[in-house]
Amino acid sequence: MRVDAHQHYWRFDPVRDQWITPEMSVLRRDFLPGDAAPLLAAAQIDGVVAVQADQSEVETDFLLSLAAQHDFIRGVVGWVDLRAPDLTDRLACWRDNRALKGFRHIAQGEPDDFLSRGDVVAGVAQLGRHGYSYDILIYPRQLAAAEQLVARCPEVRFIIDHCAKPPIVSGELARWQRGIRRLANHRNVYCKLSGLVTEASWIGWSDDDIFPALHVAAEAFGPERLIFGSDWPVCLLAADYLGVIGVIERWATRLTAAERDLLFGGTAQQAYQLEW
């Protein structure tokens, strides 16, 4: 099974979606599963994981409703307030929904120590006790806090989104590389090869810009903990859907057939506990 482990869907709202700035005009419209379906068919993708883009439980319910309507959405990464005093009760609302696989908070927009704060750690640990995974969306400067979180929650399956956003434009990867390697020492952490074309120059990037970060991720995590994700439709800022898949596929020619199967589906099924 081929899996795209990182897609977003939304009905565009200019007030809610203020992160979509005017220079990102290609994203200022609705993107729904019906738009994705022909792209998935062309790329021979069998299933996707839908990941939250808005910080609300309404977003979680919206994605779950889409999953109920479209069989190719095999999992949902939603949002919940990790610091809510009634977190247990909030999670109970979705207890019987098998499409909900994990949660994410847009930690890249928080202070650098956010993920290491006690109330956040306690909330993530509770997710783990309920069997959920946790996606980590951060900038390189937040890698130290992420490692503290991971170390304190060894029972949680963590997925690093977008390789923790390596500074591809500058090419100054050393600090990011050190942080990624430390994080990879924790065996409960996976790395998602997603969102990299938008960390490069949106116009005129090449494989040579992207490959160094992929090499680092593979060396740190090993092929068995890498996951493909497109970050569609955000990727459209820099590449179309087949273009995003293409750069990863070209890089992956250095892997064995078994390792490519893991990258493009097998590891996502394990990390998110996807069902077929």
N, C-alpha and C positions, 0 to 999 in steps of 0.2 A: 504494500500500500504506500502510495506517495502522499505525503502530508505537507501542507503549508501551515506552519505552526504560528503564523502571526499575520492575521488580517484584521482590519477595522471596518465597521459599518456605522453609518450615521445618516440621519435626516438633518441636513445642514440648518443650523440655527445661528445667525450672526452674533447674537448676544452670548449664548452659551459657548460657542466655538470661537471665542476671540483669539485663541492661539493660532487660528488660521488667518494669518496676516495678508494684506493686499498682495504682497509679492508671491503668495502661495495661492493665487487665484484659481489654479487648476483644481484645487480641493474645495472650493466654495460652492458645492452642490451636494446633492444626496449621493451616497454610495451604499448600495444595498446588495444582498446576495444575488439578486437577479443580474446585477451588473458584473458580478464576479464569475458567475457560472460559465459563460463562454470562454473566459480566460483560463479557468481551471481545466476545461475540456481540452483546450488547445495545448496546454502544458502537461496533460495526463496526470493531473492532481486529483486524488480520490477523496480527500477530506481536508478540512481546515480547522484551525483553532481561532475563534473570534476573541479579540482582546479589547478590554475597555479603553475608551478614549476620554470619557467624562467621569468625573469623580462623584458618582451618585449611585444609590441603589436602584434608581430608575433605569440607569444604564445597564446594570446587571439584569434586571427584568426584561429590558428591551432585547438584549442579546439572547437571552434564554428563549424569548418568544420567537426570534428568528431561527434559533436552533430547532425549535419544535416544528417549524414550517419547512426547513430545508435539511435534508438528510446529510448533505455534505459538510454541514457544520457539526463536527464530531466532538467539539469541546468548547467551553466558554471560560475565559478568564475575566472575572467580574471585579467589582469594587465593593468594599465594605469599610466602614470606619474602624480601623484596627484598634483605636483607643476608646471606643464606645464602652461604657460600663455594662451595657446589655449585649455585648458582642455574642455571647452564647445564644441568646434569644434571636438575634438577627440572623445568625447562621442557621438556626432551626427553621427559619422561613423557607429555606431552599433544601432542606435535608433530603427530600425525596426526588429532587431533580438531578438525574444522572448526567445531564449535559454539563453541569457546573463542575469544573475541574480545579479551579484555583482562583487566586485573586491577585490584584496589582494595585499599587498606589504610585502616582507619578512623583516618585521621590526625587527626580532630577530638579523639581521645582521647589524643594524643601531645603532647609539648612543642611550643611554638609554632614552634621552628626545625626541627622534625623533617624536613620535606620538603626543606630546603636542606642537610641533612647529606650529606657526601661519599659515604658508603656507600649511602644511599638514592638519591641522584642516579645513582650508578653502576648500581644495580639497575634503576631505571626506564629508563635508557639501554639497558640490555641487553634489556629488554622490547621497546623500539622496534626494536632490531636483529632481533628475531624476528617483527616485524610486529604486535605487540600494542599496543592502546591502554591508557591509564591513566586511571581515574576518580579525581578529587580530591574527597575529602569533608573539608571543613574549616569552621571558624568564621571570621568576618571577621578576627579578630586574627591568623590564620595566612595571610592573603592574600599578605603580603610574601614569606614563605618559599616559597609556591606559585609566585610569579612568578620567584623565583630558580631553582627547579627547571625551570620551563618554558623559561626563557632558556637553560639549560644543556643542554636536550634538544630541540633544534628539530626533530628527525626523528620525535618521538613525537606521536601524536594524543592530546590531553588532553581530557577531558570534566569540567567542573565540575559536581558533583552539587548539586542543590537551590539553585542560584544562590549557593553559598557561604553559605547560611543568613542572609539579611538579617534585621536585628532589627525584624521587622514589628510586634511588640507595642508596642515603645517608639516606633516611627516615626522613630528617629534613624538615618537611612540614610547620612549624609554620609561617615563613615569607610569604611563598606562600599562605597559608590559609588566613592570614589577608588580603592580597591584593585581593584574589578572593572574599572574603566576601564583601569588599568595592565595588568592581566592580559589584557584583550581586545586590547591592542596586538599580542599575539603571535598570528599567524594560524593556528597549530597548535592553538588552544584553542577548544573548543565550550562552550556553556553549556546545562545541562539545566534546563528549567522544571519542576521537580519539588519535592516536599516543602515547598511554601510554605504550605499550609493548616495544617500543624503548627507552623510558625514564627509563625503568627498565634494569637490566642486560640482555643483549641479549641472553645469554645462562643460563638457569636454573631459570628463573623467575617463580613465582607462583601466584595464585590468591591472596594470602596473601600480596604480594608486591603491587598489583594493587588496591585492594579494598579500602584501606584507602583514596586514592585520589578521588575515585568515591564517597565515603561517604561524603567527604567535598563538592564536587561539587553539590551533590544532596541536602545537607543541605542548601547550599548557594543559589542555583538557584531554588530549587523546581523541582519536576519531570517534570513539564510542560515546562521548559526551557532547557531541556537536549536533545541533538541530537547525534545519533550514526553516527560515521564515521570510516572507516577501516584504512585510510591512506595507502591503497594499491597503489603501490607495496612496498613502503618504509617499511611497516610492516614486509616484508619478512626477514629483518635483524634479527627479533626476533621471528616471528611466521608466520604460513601460514594463508591463508584467513579465513578458518573456525575456526582456533585457536583464531584469533582476535575477531571474532563474539562470539565465545564460552565464553570467559572471561566476556564479557559484558552481555551476556544472563544469565550466572550463577549469576552474581551480581544482575541482574534485577529481579530475582525471588522474591525479597523482595518488589517489586512494585505491584500495582494492574494491572489487565489486561488492563484497560484503560490507565494507565500510561506507560505501556510497548508499547502500540500502539503509543503513542506520541513519546516516545524515538526512536522507530524504524521506524518512518515515518511521523507521524502527525505534529510534531514540525518542522521538516525540511521543510515540505510543506509550513508551515506558514512563517518561517524565510526567506526562499528563494523564496517564492511565486511560488512554482512549480505548473505546470499545468498537468492534465491528461485528 
